[in-house]
Amino acid sequence: MDDSFRDFYSRERKVYEDKLDIEIQKREFEIRNRRMLYYIIKELKMLYPSGINNLLDVG
């Protein structure tokens, strides 16, 4: 394989790997957020066992 093909495929691989890394980071962020939300809801249910009618989220 000559150098031009090697360069082309190495660049393509790098682009693919970078996109894959970004997708993995997004998924990890979503998983962490869901896990945090689970614990927040769990704490709210323990604090207010009869339920909550209104909730203000200032973020």
N, CA, C and O atoms as a Maestro MAE file, in Angstrom:
{
 s_m_m2io_version
 :::
 2.0.0
}

f_m_ct {
 s_m_title
 :::
 protein
 m_atom[236] {
  # First column is atom index #
  i_m_mmod_type
  r_m_x_coord
  r_m_y_coord
  r_m_z_coord
  i_m_residue_number
  s_m_chain_name
  s_m_pdb_residue_name
  s_m_pdb_atom_name
  i_m_atomic_number
  :::
  1 25 0.865 -1.184 0.000 1 A "MET " " N  " 7
  2 3 0.000 0.000 0.000 1 A "MET " " CA " 6
  3 2 0.899 1.232 0.000 1 A "MET " " C  " 6
  4 15 1.835 1.327 0.794 1 A "MET " " O  " 8
  5 25 0.615 2.158 -0.881 2 A "ASP " " N  " 7
  6 3 1.467 3.348 -0.911 2 A "ASP " " CA " 6
  7 2 1.059 4.322 0.192 2 A "ASP " " C  " 6
  8 15 0.040 4.135 0.857 2 A "ASP " " O  " 8
  9 25 1.856 5.347 0.372 3 A "ASP " " N  " 7
  10 3 1.667 6.284 1.490 3 A "ASP " " CA " 6
  11 2 0.365 7.072 1.398 3 A "ASP " " C  " 6
  12 15 -0.224 7.401 2.428 3 A "ASP " " O  " 8
  13 25 -0.095 7.380 0.188 4 A "SER " " N  " 7
  14 3 -1.321 8.172 0.070 4 A "SER " " CA " 6
  15 2 -2.536 7.410 0.615 4 A "SER " " C  " 6
  16 15 -3.387 7.990 1.290 4 A "SER " " O  " 8
  17 25 -2.608 6.113 0.317 5 A "PHE " " N  " 7
  18 3 -3.706 5.310 0.858 5 A "PHE " " CA " 6
  19 2 -3.578 5.165 2.370 5 A "PHE " " C  " 6
  20 15 -4.572 5.253 3.090 5 A "PHE " " O  " 8
  21 25 -2.392 4.950 2.839 6 A "ARG " " N  " 7
  22 3 -2.162 4.800 4.271 6 A "ARG " " CA " 6
  23 2 -2.579 6.079 5.005 6 A "ARG " " C  " 6
  24 15 -3.230 6.020 6.048 6 A "ARG " " O  " 8
  25 25 -2.195 7.236 4.448 7 A "ASP " " N  " 7
  26 3 -2.579 8.512 5.066 7 A "ASP " " CA " 6
  27 2 -4.090 8.694 5.067 7 A "ASP " " C  " 6
  28 15 -4.673 9.123 6.063 7 A "ASP " " O  " 8
  29 25 -4.723 8.362 3.938 8 A "PHE " " N  " 7
  30 3 -6.171 8.509 3.836 8 A "PHE " " CA " 6
  31 2 -6.878 7.663 4.891 8 A "PHE " " C  " 6
  32 15 -7.737 8.167 5.614 8 A "PHE " " O  " 8
  33 25 -6.530 6.403 4.983 9 A "TYR " " N  " 7
  34 3 -7.206 5.511 5.912 9 A "TYR " " CA " 6
  35 2 -6.873 5.822 7.359 9 A "TYR " " C  " 6
  36 15 -7.705 5.615 8.243 9 A "TYR " " O  " 8
  37 25 -5.684 6.311 7.612 10 A "SER " " N  " 7
  38 3 -5.362 6.671 8.992 10 A "SER " " CA " 6
  39 2 -6.164 7.906 9.413 10 A "SER " " C  " 6
  40 15 -6.589 8.009 10.563 10 A "SER " " O  " 8
  41 25 -6.370 8.844 8.475 11 A "ARG " " N  " 7
  42 3 -7.206 10.011 8.796 11 A "ARG " " CA " 6
  43 2 -8.655 9.607 9.005 11 A "ARG " " C  " 6
  44 15 -9.302 10.080 9.939 11 A "ARG " " O  " 8
  45 25 -9.166 8.742 8.150 12 A "GLU " " N  " 7
  46 3 -10.543 8.265 8.293 12 A "GLU " " CA " 6
  47 2 -10.725 7.550 9.630 12 A "GLU " " C  " 6
  48 15 -11.732 7.751 10.310 12 A "GLU " " O  " 8
  49 25 -9.782 6.742 9.996 13 A "ARG " " N  " 7
  50 3 -9.858 6.025 11.274 13 A "ARG " " CA " 6
  51 2 -9.852 6.996 12.434 13 A "ARG " " C  " 6
  52 15 -10.601 6.818 13.395 13 A "ARG " " O  " 8
  53 25 -9.016 8.023 12.360 14 A "LYS " " N  " 7
  54 3 -8.937 9.015 13.429 14 A "LYS " " CA " 6
  55 2 -10.275 9.740 13.573 14 A "LYS " " C  " 6
  56 15 -10.750 9.942 14.691 14 A "LYS " " O  " 8
  57 25 -10.885 10.131 12.459 15 A "VAL " " N  " 7
  58 3 -12.184 10.820 12.502 15 A "VAL " " CA " 6
  59 2 -13.228 9.910 13.133 15 A "VAL " " C  " 6
  60 15 -14.004 10.349 13.981 15 A "VAL " " O  " 8
  61 25 -13.253 8.644 12.724 16 A "TYR " " N  " 7
  62 3 -14.211 7.693 13.274 16 A "TYR " " CA " 6
  63 2 -14.001 7.514 14.771 16 A "TYR " " C  " 6
  64 15 -14.962 7.542 15.539 16 A "TYR " " O  " 8
  65 25 -12.759 7.332 15.191 17 A "GLU " " N  " 7
  66 3 -12.475 7.124 16.614 17 A "GLU " " CA " 6
  67 2 -12.843 8.351 17.432 17 A "GLU " " C  " 6
  68 15 -13.354 8.221 18.544 17 A "GLU " " O  " 8
  69 25 -12.592 9.542 16.896 18 A "ASP " " N  " 7
  70 3 -12.966 10.764 17.612 18 A "ASP " " CA " 6
  71 2 -14.476 10.858 17.774 18 A "ASP " " C  " 6
  72 15 -14.965 11.212 18.846 18 A "ASP " " O  " 8
  73 25 -15.222 10.540 16.708 19 A "LYS " " N  " 7
  74 3 -16.687 10.577 16.796 19 A "LYS " " CA " 6
  75 2 -17.192 9.533 17.781 19 A "LYS " " C  " 6
  76 15 -18.143 9.779 18.522 19 A "LYS " " O  " 8
  77 25 -16.563 8.385 17.787 20 A "LEU " " N  " 7
  78 3 -16.955 7.334 18.719 20 A "LEU " " CA " 6
  79 2 -16.700 7.771 20.160 20 A "LEU " " C  " 6
  80 15 -17.537 7.539 21.033 20 A "LEU " " O  " 8
  81 25 -15.563 8.394 20.414 21 A "ASP " " N  " 7
  82 3 -15.252 8.891 21.755 21 A "ASP " " CA " 6
  83 2 -16.275 9.927 22.210 21 A "ASP " " C  " 6
  84 15 -16.689 9.926 23.370 21 A "ASP " " O  " 8
  85 25 -16.680 10.805 21.303 22 A "ILE " " N  " 7
  86 3 -17.671 11.831 21.643 22 A "ILE " " CA " 6
  87 2 -19.008 11.182 21.984 22 A "ILE " " C  " 6
  88 15 -19.662 11.589 22.943 22 A "ILE " " O  " 8
  89 25 -19.422 10.179 21.214 23 A "GLU " " N  " 7
  90 3 -20.682 9.477 21.494 23 A "GLU " " CA " 6
  91 2 -20.623 8.761 22.837 23 A "GLU " " C  " 6
  92 15 -21.598 8.772 23.589 23 A "GLU " " O  " 8
  93 25 -19.504 8.147 23.140 24 A "ILE " " N  " 7
  94 3 -19.348 7.456 24.419 24 A "ILE " " CA " 6
  95 2 -19.436 8.458 25.565 24 A "ILE " " C  " 6
  96 15 -20.067 8.176 26.584 24 A "ILE " " O  " 8
  97 25 -18.813 9.617 25.410 25 A "GLN " " N  " 7
  98 3 -18.881 10.642 26.452 25 A "GLN " " CA " 6
  99 2 -20.307 11.129 26.651 25 A "GLN " " C  " 6
  100 15 -20.728 11.362 27.784 25 A "GLN " " O  " 8
  101 25 -21.059 11.287 25.564 26 A "LYS " " N  " 7
  102 3 -22.463 11.704 25.683 26 A "LYS " " CA " 6
  103 2 -23.273 10.664 26.438 26 A "LYS " " C  " 6
  104 15 -24.075 11.006 27.307 26 A "LYS " " O  " 8
  105 25 -23.067 9.402 26.110 27 A "ARG " " N  " 7
  106 3 -23.809 8.325 26.779 27 A "ARG " " CA " 6
  107 2 -23.463 8.272 28.267 27 A "ARG " " C  " 6
  108 15 -24.350 8.107 29.104 27 A "ARG " " O  " 8
  109 25 -22.183 8.409 28.598 28 A "GLU " " N  " 7
  110 3 -21.780 8.397 30.006 28 A "GLU " " CA " 6
  111 2 -22.419 9.563 30.750 28 A "GLU " " C  " 6
  112 15 -22.848 9.410 31.893 28 A "GLU " " O  " 8
  113 25 -22.484 10.735 30.101 29 A "PHE " " N  " 7
  114 3 -23.118 11.905 30.714 29 A "PHE " " CA " 6
  115 2 -24.593 11.637 30.970 29 A "PHE " " C  " 6
  116 15 -25.106 11.963 32.040 29 A "PHE " " O  " 8
  117 25 -25.285 11.040 29.989 30 A "GLU " " N  " 7
  118 3 -26.703 10.714 30.154 30 A "GLU " " CA " 6
  119 2 -26.915 9.718 31.284 30 A "GLU " " C  " 6
  120 15 -27.856 9.856 32.067 30 A "GLU " " O  " 8
  121 25 -26.056 8.726 31.374 31 A "ILE " " N  " 7
  122 3 -26.171 7.712 32.423 31 A "ILE " " CA " 6
  123 2 -25.964 8.342 33.789 31 A "ILE " " C  " 6
  124 15 -26.708 8.050 34.725 31 A "ILE " " O  " 8
  125 25 -24.953 9.210 33.914 32 A "ARG " " N  " 7
  126 3 -24.715 9.873 35.201 32 A "ARG " " CA " 6
  127 2 -25.904 10.747 35.581 32 A "ARG " " C  " 6
  128 15 -26.303 10.770 36.745 32 A "ARG " " O  " 8
  129 25 -26.477 11.467 34.614 33 A "ASN " " N  " 7
  130 3 -27.630 12.322 34.903 33 A "ASN " " CA " 6
  131 2 -28.833 11.499 35.346 33 A "ASN " " C  " 6
  132 15 -29.530 11.878 36.287 33 A "ASN " " O  " 8
  133 25 -29.081 10.378 34.677 34 A "ARG " " N  " 7
  134 3 -30.207 9.530 35.071 34 A "ARG " " CA " 6
  135 2 -30.005 8.961 36.462 34 A "ARG " " C  " 6
  136 15 -30.943 8.888 37.255 34 A "ARG " " O  " 8
  137 25 -28.776 8.558 36.753 35 A "ARG " " N  " 7
  138 3 -28.478 8.014 38.073 35 A "ARG " " CA " 6
  139 2 -28.695 9.071 39.146 35 A "ARG " " C  " 6
  140 15 -29.260 8.782 40.201 35 A "ARG " " O  " 8
  141 25 -28.245 10.300 38.880 36 A "MET " " N  " 7
  142 3 -28.422 11.391 39.838 36 A "MET " " CA " 6
  143 2 -29.911 11.689 40.018 36 A "MET " " C  " 6
  144 15 -30.373 11.901 41.139 36 A "MET " " O  " 8
  145 25 -30.652 11.705 38.923 37 A "LEU " " N  " 7
  146 3 -32.086 11.961 39.004 37 A "LEU " " CA " 6
  147 2 -32.786 10.886 39.827 37 A "LEU " " C  " 6
  148 15 -33.696 11.187 40.598 37 A "LEU " " O  " 8
  149 25 -32.365 9.638 39.665 38 A "TYR " " N  " 7
  150 3 -32.935 8.543 40.444 38 A "TYR " " CA " 6
  151 2 -32.768 8.810 41.940 38 A "TYR " " C  " 6
  152 15 -33.719 8.651 42.706 38 A "TYR " " O  " 8
  153 25 -31.574 9.211 42.361 39 A "TYR " " N  " 7
  154 3 -31.335 9.449 43.789 39 A "TYR " " CA " 6
  155 2 -32.082 10.675 44.293 39 A "TYR " " C  " 6
  156 15 -32.529 10.694 45.440 39 A "TYR " " O  " 8
  157 25 -32.222 11.686 43.467 40 A "ILE " " N  " 7
  158 3 -32.990 12.870 43.880 40 A "ILE " " CA " 6
  159 2 -34.451 12.492 44.091 40 A "ILE " " C  " 6
  160 15 -35.053 12.880 45.092 40 A "ILE " " O  " 8
  161 25 -35.022 11.743 43.160 41 A "ILE " " N  " 7
  162 3 -36.415 11.315 43.295 41 A "ILE " " CA " 6
  163 2 -36.584 10.420 44.517 41 A "ILE " " C  " 6
  164 15 -37.571 10.535 45.243 41 A "ILE " " O  " 8
  165 25 -35.638 9.544 44.741 42 A "LYS " " N  " 7
  166 3 -35.698 8.660 45.903 42 A "LYS " " CA " 6
  167 2 -35.703 9.473 47.202 42 A "LYS " " C  " 6
  168 15 -36.478 9.173 48.110 42 A "LYS " " O  " 8
  169 25 -34.854 10.492 47.301 43 A "GLU " " N  " 7
  170 3 -34.799 11.346 48.488 43 A "GLU " " CA " 6
  171 2 -36.101 12.136 48.657 43 A "GLU " " C  " 6
  172 15 -36.605 12.273 49.771 43 A "GLU " " O  " 8
  173 25 -36.639 12.649 47.560 44 A "LEU " " N  " 7
  174 3 -37.893 13.397 47.649 44 A "LEU " " CA " 6
  175 2 -39.038 12.507 48.114 44 A "LEU " " C  " 6
  176 15 -39.891 12.945 48.886 44 A "LEU " " O  " 8
  177 25 -39.062 11.269 47.650 45 A "LYS " " N  " 7
  178 3 -40.110 10.343 48.083 45 A "LYS " " CA " 6
  179 2 -39.992 10.037 49.573 45 A "LYS " " C  " 6
  180 15 -41.002 9.867 50.255 45 A "LYS " " O  " 8
  181 25 -38.764 9.966 50.076 46 A "MET " " N  " 7
  182 3 -38.585 9.720 51.517 46 A "MET " " CA " 6
  183 2 -38.985 10.947 52.323 46 A "MET " " C  " 6
  184 15 -39.550 10.808 53.408 46 A "MET " " O  " 8
  185 25 -38.703 12.151 51.816 47 A "LEU " " N  " 7
  186 3 -39.043 13.378 52.534 47 A "LEU " " CA " 6
  187 2 -40.540 13.655 52.504 47 A "LEU " " C  " 6
  188 15 -41.099 14.168 53.474 47 A "LEU " " O  " 8
  189 25 -41.185 13.318 51.397 48 A "TYR " " N  " 7
  190 3 -42.615 13.585 51.222 48 A "TYR " " CA " 6
  191 2 -43.323 12.297 50.802 48 A "TYR " " C  " 6
  192 15 -43.659 12.134 49.629 48 A "TYR " " O  " 8
  193 25 -43.551 11.389 51.736 49 A "PRO " " N  " 7
  194 3 -44.155 10.102 51.377 49 A "PRO " " CA " 6
  195 2 -45.574 10.214 50.824 49 A "PRO " " C  " 6
  196 15 -46.025 9.339 50.086 49 A "PRO " " O  " 8
  197 25 -46.276 11.288 51.179 50 A "SER " " N  " 7
  198 3 -47.649 11.435 50.672 50 A "SER " " CA " 6
  199 2 -47.688 12.005 49.249 50 A "SER " " C  " 6
  200 15 -48.746 12.037 48.621 50 A "SER " " O  " 8
  201 25 -46.559 12.443 48.757 51 A "GLY " " N  " 7
  202 3 -46.479 12.948 47.384 51 A "GLY " " CA " 6
  203 2 -46.253 14.447 47.337 51 A "GLY " " C  " 6
  204 15 -46.409 15.155 48.332 51 A "GLY " " O  " 8
  205 25 -45.884 14.904 46.166 52 A "ILE " " N  " 7
  206 3 -45.631 16.319 45.933 52 A "ILE " " CA " 6
  207 2 -46.522 16.751 44.782 52 A "ILE " " C  " 6
  208 15 -46.555 16.113 43.730 52 A "ILE " " O  " 8
  209 25 -47.246 17.851 44.997 53 A "ASN " " N  " 7
  210 3 -48.122 18.366 43.939 53 A "ASN " " CA " 6
  211 2 -47.373 19.336 43.034 53 A "ASN " " C  " 6
  212 15 -47.614 19.371 41.828 53 A "ASN " " O  " 8
  213 25 -46.480 20.111 43.601 54 A "ASN " " N  " 7
  214 3 -45.753 21.109 42.826 54 A "ASN " " CA " 6
  215 2 -44.263 21.006 43.143 54 A "ASN " " C  " 6
  216 15 -43.871 20.713 44.273 54 A "ASN " " O  " 8
  217 25 -43.448 21.251 42.128 55 A "LEU " " N  " 7
  218 3 -42.005 21.229 42.319 55 A "LEU " " CA " 6
  219 2 -41.403 22.307 41.447 55 A "LEU " " C  " 6
  220 15 -41.665 22.348 40.245 55 A "LEU " " O  " 8
  221 25 -40.602 23.179 42.029 56 A "LEU " " N  " 7
  222 3 -39.931 24.225 41.296 56 A "LEU " " CA " 6
  223 2 -38.470 23.829 41.143 56 A "LEU " " C  " 6
  224 15 -37.770 23.588 42.126 56 A "LEU " " O  " 8
  225 25 -38.030 23.768 39.913 57 A "ASP " " N  " 7
  226 3 -36.642 23.427 39.632 57 A "ASP " " CA " 6
  227 2 -35.970 24.660 39.044 57 A "ASP " " C  " 6
  228 15 -36.308 25.098 37.944 57 A "ASP " " O  " 8
  229 25 -35.020 25.215 39.783 58 A "VAL " " N  " 7
  230 3 -34.271 26.368 39.294 58 A "VAL " " CA " 6
  231 2 -32.872 25.858 38.978 58 A "VAL " " C  " 6
  232 15 -32.094 25.554 39.882 58 A "VAL " " O  " 8
  233 25 -32.570 25.771 37.733 59 A "GLY " " N  " 7
  234 3 -31.288 25.171 37.376 59 A "GLY " " CA " 6
  235 2 -30.476 26.068 36.558 59 A "GLY " " C  " 6
  236 15 -29.363 25.713 36.171 59 A "GLY " " O  " 8
  :::
 }
 m_bond[235] {
  # First column is bond index #
  i_m_from
  i_m_to
  i_m_order
  :::
  1 1 2 1
  2 2 3 1
  3 3 4 2
  4 3 5 1
  5 5 6 1
  6 6 7 1
  7 7 8 2
  8 7 9 1
  9 9 10 1
  10 10 11 1
  11 11 12 2
  12 11 13 1
  13 13 14 1
  14 14 15 1
  15 15 16 2
  16 15 17 1
  17 17 18 1
  18 18 19 1
  19 19 20 2
  20 19 21 1
  21 21 22 1
  22 22 23 1
  23 23 24 2
  24 23 25 1
  25 25 26 1
  26 26 27 1
  27 27 28 2
  28 27 29 1
  29 29 30 1
  30 30 31 1
  31 31 32 2
  32 31 33 1
  33 33 34 1
  34 34 35 1
  35 35 36 2
  36 35 37 1
  37 37 38 1
  38 38 39 1
  39 39 40 2
  40 39 41 1
  41 41 42 1
  42 42 43 1
  43 43 44 2
  44 43 45 1
  45 45 46 1
  46 46 47 1
  47 47 48 2
  48 47 49 1
  49 49 50 1
  50 50 51 1
  51 51 52 2
  52 51 53 1
  53 53 54 1
  54 54 55 1
  55 55 56 2
  56 55 57 1
  57 57 58 1
  58 58 59 1
  59 59 60 2
  60 59 61 1
  61 61 62 1
  62 62 63 1
  63 63 64 2
  64 63 65 1
  65 65 66 1
  66 66 67 1
  67 67 68 2
  68 67 69 1
  69 69 70 1
  70 70 71 1
  71 71 72 2
  72 71 73 1
  73 73 74 1
  74 74 75 1
  75 75 76 2
  76 75 77 1
  77 77 78 1
  78 78 79 1
  79 79 80 2
  80 79 81 1
  81 81 82 1
  82 82 83 1
  83 83 84 2
  84 83 85 1
  85 85 86 1
  86 86 87 1
  87 87 88 2
  88 87 89 1
  89 89 90 1
  90 90 91 1
  91 91 92 2
  92 91 93 1
  93 93 94 1
  94 94 95 1
  95 95 96 2
  96 95 97 1
  97 97 98 1
  98 98 99 1
  99 99 100 2
  100 99 101 1
  101 101 102 1
  102 102 103 1
  103 103 104 2
  104 103 105 1
  105 105 106 1
  106 106 107 1
  107 107 108 2
  108 107 109 1
  109 109 110 1
  110 110 111 1
  111 111 112 2
  112 111 113 1
  113 113 114 1
  114 114 115 1
  115 115 116 2
  116 115 117 1
  117 117 118 1
  118 118 119 1
  119 119 120 2
  120 119 121 1
  121 121 122 1
  122 122 123 1
  123 123 124 2
  124 123 125 1
  125 125 126 1
  126 126 127 1
  127 127 128 2
  128 127 129 1
  129 129 130 1
  130 130 131 1
  131 131 132 2
  132 131 133 1
  133 133 134 1
  134 134 135 1
  135 135 136 2
  136 135 137 1
  137 137 138 1
  138 138 139 1
  139 139 140 2
  140 139 141 1
  141 141 142 1
  142 142 143 1
  143 143 144 2
  144 143 145 1
  145 145 146 1
  146 146 147 1
  147 147 148 2
  148 147 149 1
  149 149 150 1
  150 150 151 1
  151 151 152 2
  152 151 153 1
  153 153 154 1
  154 154 155 1
  155 155 156 2
  156 155 157 1
  157 157 158 1
  158 158 159 1
  159 159 160 2
  160 159 161 1
  161 161 162 1
  162 162 163 1
  163 163 164 2
  164 163 165 1
  165 165 166 1
  166 166 167 1
  167 167 168 2
  168 167 169 1
  169 169 170 1
  170 170 171 1
  171 171 172 2
  172 171 173 1
  173 173 174 1
  174 174 175 1
  175 175 176 2
  176 175 177 1
  177 177 178 1
  178 178 179 1
  179 179 180 2
  180 179 181 1
  181 181 182 1
  182 182 183 1
  183 183 184 2
  184 183 185 1
  185 185 186 1
  186 186 187 1
  187 187 188 2
  188 187 189 1
  189 189 190 1
  190 190 191 1
  191 191 192 2
  192 191 193 1
  193 193 194 1
  194 194 195 1
  195 195 196 2
  196 195 197 1
  197 197 198 1
  198 198 199 1
  199 199 200 2
  200 199 201 1
  201 201 202 1
  202 202 203 1
  203 203 204 2
  204 203 205 1
  205 205 206 1
  206 206 207 1
  207 207 208 2
  208 207 209 1
  209 209 210 1
  210 210 211 1
  211 211 212 2
  212 211 213 1
  213 213 214 1
  214 214 215 1
  215 215 216 2
  216 215 217 1
  217 217 218 1
  218 218 219 1
  219 219 220 2
  220 219 221 1
  221 221 222 1
  222 222 223 1
  223 223 224 2
  224 223 225 1
  225 225 226 1
  226 226 227 1
  227 227 228 2
  228 227 229 1
  229 229 230 1
  230 230 231 1
  231 231 232 2
  232 231 233 1
  233 233 234 1
  234 234 235 1
  235 235 236 2
  :::
 }
}
